[in-house]
Amino acid sequence: MAGYNKNLAAVLEHLDEGETIIESCYGAFSSDFLGSDNIEAGIFLVTEKRCVLYGKKWMGFDMESFPLSKISAIEMSKGLLGKSITFKMSGNDAKVKMINQGNPDELVKYVRDHMGETVVAPVAGDIPAQIQKLASLKDAGILTEEEFTTKKAELLAKM
């Protein structure tokens, strides 16, 4: 089982070119393993176009992606074991519970502000902000210098 930082670093390779993490948090979510429902530690994150549940495992990962344009509701609650976030789409609900790291309040706010929107490609003016966000992830030890440099070069090439 990987922790918050390892999950954040690992999910980067699954994001689209130019896609950046806006907010994230770490907790537990349900996954299907050999036909049975299991609770798995992982991250819940939002990018400019989707929400992602991602759990790094010993031999692989579980990942589920939900476009912001399809999300119809998001709810947050707090209990003894931490905060929980539930979001809904037609025909599908997802829940992350026991959130103990990250910024779930800002994640929920971002999703509420952007759910139902269809995302267009980022404009050049957004790129400096994306680079600043990557720099903060690097400073927090979530991204390595190499990962930061690679993503920064991709973004600068789009300007």
N, C-alpha and C positions, 0 to 999 in steps of 0.2 A: 504494500500500500504506500503510495507516494503522498507527500505532504502538499501543502498549498503552493509553495514555490516551484516544486518539481512539476506539478500538474500545469501551472501557468506556463512554464517554459516548454513543456511537451506539447501543449495545445497549439502553440504558435505555428508549428509545421502543418497544421490542418486548416489554418485560416487562408482565405483567398489573398491574392496579391493586393497590397494596399489596405487590407482590412486590419483594424487595430482594436485592441481591447479597451473599452470605455470604462467599465467597472467590473469587479469580480468579487466573489466570496467563496468560502470553503465550508462544506458541510457534508451531509449524507443524502443520497437519493436512491431510489429503487432501480434495480436492473434485473434483467432476466438472465439466468445462468442455468443451462441445461434444463430448461423448462420450469424452473422455480424462481420465485421472486426473491431477490437478495437486496440487502442494504449495502451500499458501497460509498466509500468516501470519495469526494471529488470536488470539482469547482463548478460553479454556475457563473457564467460571464455573459456580458452583452457587448456586442460590437455595434458599429453604425448600421448594421443590417439584420442582425439575428441574435437570438439567445442561444447559448450552447451549454449543455451539461457534458462534462468531460471527467472521466475517471481513469487514471493511469493504473494499469495492473502489472503484475510481475511479467506476464507474457503477452503484453498488448495494451489495449485500452477499450473503453466504452465511450461512445460519443453520440449525442443526439442534438440535432440542430433545429431551431424553430424560427422562421422568418418573423421579424417584427410586424410585417404587414399582415400576418395571420393571427397574431395574438389578440384576443378579445378582452382579457381581464388579467390582472395580477393582484395578488393579495399577500399581505405579510402579517405574521403574528409572532408573539414572543411567549416563550414558556420557560420552564425550569432549565431545560437543556440548551437554550439559545433560541434564536429566531428561526422562523420557517417562512419560505416563500412558495406560493402556489401560483402557477400561471395556466391560463386556459386558452385553448384554441378549439375550433370546431372538431369534434371527434377525438380530442386528446387533451389530457391534463398532465402536468408535471409538477413535482414537489421536491424541494430541497429543504431539509430540516437539520436541526442541531448545528446551525451556522455559528462558527466560532472564530472566523477570521475574515478579513476583507471588509467591504463596505456595502452591506446589503441595503441600507437605506438609500444610498445614492443610485444603486443598481435599480431598485424598484422605481425611484423617481424618473430615471432615464427611460425605462421601459414604458411607464405611464405616459410620459411626454411624447413618445415616439411609436407606440403600438398602433397598428393599423396603417402606418405610413409605408409607402413604397420608396425604397432608397435609390437615389441616383448616384452615379459615380462621384467620388469626392473631387472637388475643384482644387486648383493649385493653392488657393488661400487656406484650405484645411490642412495642407501638408505640414506646415510648421507646427501646428497644434498636435498633429499626430506624432511628429518627431519628439516634441516635448514630452508627450505621454510615454513614448518608448524610453526616453532618457530617465524619466522617473522610475520606470520598471527596472532599468539597468541599475540606477542608484540604490534601489531597494534590494538588489541582489537577485531579482527574479529573472532578468536577462543577463546573459554573459556579454562581454564586450564584443565578441564575434557576432552574436545574434543581433545585438543592437546595430552594429556597423552594417550588416547585411540588409536589415529592414530599412535603415536610414538611406542606404544607397538606392534601394528600390523606390522609395518615396521621392527622393530627389530627382530620379530619372523621369518622373511623371510631371515635373514642373516645367 
